[in-house]
Structure formats: structure tokens, C-alpha cells
Amino acid sequence: MSKIALVDDDRNILTSVSMTLEAEGFEVETYNDGQAALDAFNKKLPDMAVLDIKMPRMDGMDLLQRLRQKSQMPVIFLTSKDDEIDEVLGLRMGADDYVKKPFSQRLLVERIRALLRRQEAVAGDVAGTTTGETKVMERGHLRMDPLRHAVSWKGADVSLTVTEFLLLQALAQRPGFVKSRDQLMDVAYDDQVYVDDRTIDSHIKRLRKKMRSADPDFAAIETLYGIGYRYNEE
């Protein structure tokens, strides 16, 4: 049973969504502000967090920033209906997905299940399997171990979210070949989940930033404007 942390200052949302998630077989922990959630996360992490952005004491952005200092667990943001800035900033800070308020609870459940499936796909079904998706991959200075969810560049470890890992894996599997945004969406998201180009671009920017933290000269991911992205083996 996966444990989901739901963090929102709207008690109606906490009550209704937690009831829905529990009915779907999830274990749910609820918090009405970011500081309360952070205090709990410092003791034990859930399997996934669903965070509202605008909250008292500590908002969702600040909570995510602190969380990413210690964990790459999946995170979904709840954003205002028309606030694109929140969505883009949240993704660039390391969120895996976002759902706009007001939202369908069925949609949120599907997003949660899709993200958990992606996390399981990265880890592989059975330890020691050597399929194309789970064996260790080395491309020049890059080393990726899906079973350990481990990435290194020139020997330096790089901590990636599930989404970032899947995108890098998809690009690096075939160096020199272009992946369109639609192809990357298919890799990183469930078929039933729609995301726009901006979402993929934000994840790629975050991924580049992390790789450059290990190597300021990192330039293996090339943007082909209007087409997509390509991994160039160094």
C-alpha cells in the first residue's frame, strides 16, 4: 500500500481527497501547512506527496525546495487555475507533475497512479533483471543504473527525480537521434495523462541544471528548436 502525503490548507480538500484516495487503496497522511508536513517528512518520508502551493507558515514551493535537499520522491503540485508561473516554477524546482484547481478527483488519482507506475518502471520489476530498461547504461561520461535509480557524470553522483531520470534515459539510449517532445511525453507520462510542451521543456531545464552542478561544461543535451532534443555522447 503506497503512502500519500496530502498537504493543503483547505480542510475540505484534505477531507474529500483523502477519503477518495483511501477508497482507492492508498494510505493517506494529511497536513494543513508546509511546516507541519516538513516536520513529519524529517522523521519518515511517504511514497509520494501532493502539495498545494499557497499555504501559511511554509508554502509549497519552499517545502519542495527543502524536500529536494534530502529526497527525490515523486511530487505533484496543486496549482491555481490560471497561474502558469506556478506550474513552470514548480516543475523547474523539481516537481514531477501538476494538477490545476479546481480538479477532478478522478484525474488526481490517475496522475498519482501514473507517477507511481513510472517510479516502479525506473526501479525495474525484479532485482537483477537485464532488460534494456533496467540494465546499467554507460554513454561516455554518463552512467545510469535504473535498479538503484543512480546517475553519475564523470564519476560524480547526480540526484534525479523519476521524471528527470526517464527523460535522460530516453535521450541517452540512442545518442545522436532526435526525440520530439511528443516522444518524450510518451516516455515520461502515462498514455491517459496529457501534458503540454512547456512541461517537458521545464523538466529538461531542471535536468541540465543538475548535470551542470556536477560539471559546469555539461552540454550533452542539445535543443533542436521546433523539433525536440538530442543526446550527444561526449
Order of alpha helices (4+ residues) and beta strands (2+ residues): beta-alpha-beta-alpha-beta-alpha-beta-alpha-beta-alpha-beta-beta-beta-beta-alpha-beta-alpha-alpha-beta-beta
